[in-house]
């Protein structure tokens, strides 16, 4: 019965998380690994995924590790630290039966076959979108043959990605100073 499961029943469990950053044309893919541990009691800490970012709250909370799924994927410390803290909080404050209902734990959590559990799960998929006001719209206005006027800016499609430089194929990030990083982290937590 899933209502009888407690955190100590979770030996090791992992699941994939994909974060799509539309405005930066990036996808960040991770494996989240939960380790039940009775010896962890330090306050939450985090490091980069390359050194196995982790977080722990108390002896009854799963130890969480965030690892990139691909060696050459770009890193984003904002996303990584936010995932660690947010997922640690979710696993700390949510019962296993609720986690199963949310799809964060497989329904067969009591079985000892970890590979079978992992294969049956789909990735937790998160898409980040930023309002056009956080980035300069000049290049988009030119693309749409619009003038740099308030009424023309409102004619642009919502959540446009940052343009890509045709010479070096890099994303052109022209921030407006309105707090896009803070807004995206807030959206990711929410």
Order of alpha helices (4+ residues) and beta strands (2+ residues): beta-beta-beta-beta-alpha-alpha-alpha-beta-alpha-alpha-alpha
